[in-house]
Amino acid sequence: MIDWTIVREMLPAFWHGLQMTLLLLVTSAVAGLLLSVPLSVARSARSPWARWPVFGFTFVIRGTPLLVQLFILYYGLPQFGVIRNSTLWPLLRDPWFCAWAAFTLNTTAYTTEIFAGAIRTTPAGEIEAARAMGLTRAQVFRDVFWPGAWRRALPQYGNEIIQLMHATALASTVTIVEILRVGRDVYTNYLKIPESFGMAAVFYLGLTLVLAGLFRLLERHFLRHLDPRASATPMPEPVKASAHA
Amino acid sequence: MFHGYLPMILDGLRVTLSVAVVSLAVACVFGLAGASAKLSHSPVLRGLAGLYTTVIRALPDLLLMLIVFYGGQILLNRVATAQGWGYMDVNAFAAGTITLGFVFGAYLTETFRGAILAIPRGQIEAGHAMGLSRGQVMRDIVIPQMVRHAIPGFTNNWLVMLKATALVSIIGLDDMVHRASLASAATREPFTFYALIGAIYLAVTTVSILVLGALNRRMSRGIRSEARA
């Protein structure tokens, strides 16, 4: 039923598509992570001047479809002469840059909210204890506050990265040749679903499993202290109280 | 400002909302079926439901939509040829709503399953011990509490699905996004129209959050706040 000659012939194209998907994923995930750390701190700050603009940003991004954001950046911005004449035009004209920017904005908004949620649930006593021990504000942030928030955010952050990987499929709508675009092109040429979309599905399934496995390893590393004690190091037999014997 | 295209865009909003509401209904059916299968005693049903939620959640929505759209087309025409009905086109509305419903049914399966598991087992046992029938236990004990537990996850899924309806424009449905691209091409003002529909989506998500938030507060009245999920 499956025409393996098509599969074999198209494998290099899918391989290139996979590299493009990974490139989009890694660059936007890294940029999003770097942006959401300061933004999530601002989002949970006491000052409304720090809190509200960040909330406005995440609210607008999370409340509109990614496809529309991508179209605004790629098709929409060139409407303005100011942009066509600006020094940024070579970048904004490039579909790759627009897709990267849209994915980065998107993952930044979701990750900021995930981190802000983790920050909100920081036990006040942890910070008070660290201050009472004489740690500076920078030390408290680096050694107490952030490691705790990061650990609480990790499971949700893993889901966000998998969703971001799936979202990169939208890049196919602005002429970028990633996995889904290759699948659509193969379908147009051969009109066969398993060899086109089926292959794309296999690649996405593999990527999802790899990412899920990667985050499981990260969780095992960072959340080891939550393991049941018995599975970590075997405890010595407790000494029986002899009074009741 | 919109060169007279506003009524056309708003008519597209009607299409977008119809797709969203019908997809939600389909997703609820798949979600309830999936949750019952996951909680059933049959290992076959549990395995099937597990396969459903794992595979669907591991693939991009757009890919699944293209598979159902083109695959449905081929399947339908195979059946149609065998029956001698001639060539048939898959209706884009049907393909879009069935796909979205099928995809988000997988997410709702998890929401509903969690909501049912959140009900203390002892309450159901107590109901049976009091002599209530299975139907009465369902109607008076399980469902009212399940709805309450499911609202936060349900809200989230509805918002994600509402935004995912934008993808149906790719399989040729004449929704708000498609109308915006037509208006952009005609007026050469793409920013105006994509920003307009972005604002409309934002308005719909905001109203959804307010309404479902109010519903959540109403369903949770009488529940102490620390017990609220």
Chai-1 contact restraints between the chains, C-beta under 6 A:
chainA,res_idxA,chainB,res_idxB,connection_type,confidence,min_distance_angstrom,max_distance_angstrom,comment,restraint_id
A,G63,B,L202,contact,1.0,0.0,6.0,A-B,restraint_1
A,G63,B,T205,contact,1.0,0.0,6.0,A-B,restraint_2
A,T64,B,G198,contact,1.0,0.0,6.0,A-B,restraint_3
A,T64,B,Y201,contact,1.0,0.0,6.0,A-B,restraint_4
A,T64,B,L202,contact,1.0,0.0,6.0,A-B,restraint_5
A,P65,B,K163,contact,1.0,0.0,6.0,A-B,restraint_6
A,P65,B,A166,contact,1.0,0.0,6.0,A-B,restraint_7
A,P65,B,Y201,contact,1.0,0.0,6.0,A-B,restraint_8
A,L67,B,A166,contact,1.0,0.0,6.0,A-B,restraint_9
A,V68,B,A166,contact,1.0,0.0,6.0,A-B,restraint_10
A,V68,B,Y194,contact,1.0,0.0,6.0,A-B,restraint_11
A,V68,B,G198,contact,1.0,0.0,6.0,A-B,restraint_12
A,F71,B,Y194,contact,1.0,0.0,6.0,A-B,restraint_13
A,I72,B,Y194,contact,1.0,0.0,6.0,A-B,restraint_14
A,Y75,B,P190,contact,1.0,0.0,6.0,A-B,restraint_15
A,G76,B,P190,contact,1.0,0.0,6.0,A-B,restraint_16
A,G76,B,F191,contact,1.0,0.0,6.0,A-B,restraint_17
A,G76,B,Y194,contact,1.0,0.0,6.0,A-B,restraint_18
A,Q79,B,E189,contact,1.0,0.0,6.0,A-B,restraint_19
A,Q79,B,P190,contact,1.0,0.0,6.0,A-B,restraint_20
A,Q79,B,F191,contact,1.0,0.0,6.0,A-B,restraint_21
A,H166,B,P60,contact,1.0,0.0,6.0,A-B,restraint_22
A,A169,B,P60,contact,1.0,0.0,6.0,A-B,restraint_23
A,A169,B,L62,contact,1.0,0.0,6.0,A-B,restraint_24
A,L180,B,L63,contact,1.0,0.0,6.0,A-B,restraint_25
A,I193,B,G71,contact,1.0,0.0,6.0,A-B,restraint_26
A,F197,B,L66,contact,1.0,0.0,6.0,A-B,restraint_27
A,F197,B,I67,contact,1.0,0.0,6.0,A-B,restraint_28
A,A200,B,L63,contact,1.0,0.0,6.0,A-B,restraint_29
A,A201,B,L59,contact,1.0,0.0,6.0,A-B,restraint_30
A,Y204,B,L59,contact,1.0,0.0,6.0,A-B,restraint_31
A,L205,B,A58,contact,1.0,0.0,6.0,A-B,restraint_32
A,T208,B,A58,contact,1.0,0.0,6.0,A-B,restraint_33
